Amino acid sequence: MKKLYYSIGEVSELTSVDPHVLRYWETVFKDLRPKKNNAGNRVYRESDIEIILKLKELIQEKKYSTKGALQVLEGSDSSPDESDRMEIPLPLKKDLKEIRLFLNKLLEKL
């Protein structure tokens, strides 16, 4: 039987998303706003769990940035640019650029 409300621990177990991540996502995504009961504990509904599963897919599986996931949820961009997915550190970008130049030179010699 489905429940009307789920605790953060239950949602974490159902979705395999850590509680600290769930709390962080609440601060970033306005669609994810679980209510709090009289004791001050978060209570999630089925609709909240659906949003969490969508965020998990976008952020943890497809490697979107929070900005890209936000765009998808808001419907402003159904497929964010590659640049909105994962931030690449500057030193890594430089290394990749050097590797590309090396490979292009190697290809010219073939």
Secondary structure, 3 states (H helix, E strand, C coil): CCCCCECHHHHHHHHCCCHHHHHHHHHHCCCCCCEECCCCCEEECHHHHHHHHHHHHHHHHCCCCHHHHHHHHHCCCCCCCHHHCCCCCHHHHHHHHHHHHHHHHHHHHC
